[in-house]
């Protein structure tokens, strides 16, 4: 498995995954998948360009409660094993490791059900961590649901440390969450 940049040559396989019921958004699920399919049908090139937004030039994002919030710089990469095998995203706030309250983590990933159990998310996260380090971040935070043991294993295999159990807040229906950190420098291994 390798990480590829979203591109026309991989788009048909990505669309196939969306049409088969996979979604890159574990909160909004099929609604998000349908929105992506509509954007691809409307303007595939614009959709692909929007997957990489290092300057946060895109439109504000709409939160679950309908409010608008500033977009963070970020991008998505696709896991590729000869076909689409998942997505991993990275977002950051320039000048700080902190994230706004409406952003639960620096990185998030999703693997279609038919590609799970192969270590793809673990490898994708491993491959993406040097990008975060190159941005000067001392750590990245990732969150997961308490019952998502597979995601917790992905984080732990990449050196993640459980920082806290927390309430995700009203925008996420006050659901419980687990926050992990992966430290990117040897001199910052504290959990403060």
Secondary structure, 3 states (H helix, E strand, C coil): CEEEECCHHHHHHHHHHHHCCCCCCCCCHHHHHHHHHHHHHHCHHHHHHHCEECCCCCCCEECCCCCEECCCEEEEEEEECCCEEEEEEEEEECCECCCCCCCCCCEEEECCHHHCCCCHHHHHHHHHHHHHHHCCCCEEEEEECCCCHHHHHHHHHCCCEEEEEEECCHHHCCCEEEEEEEECCHHHCCCC
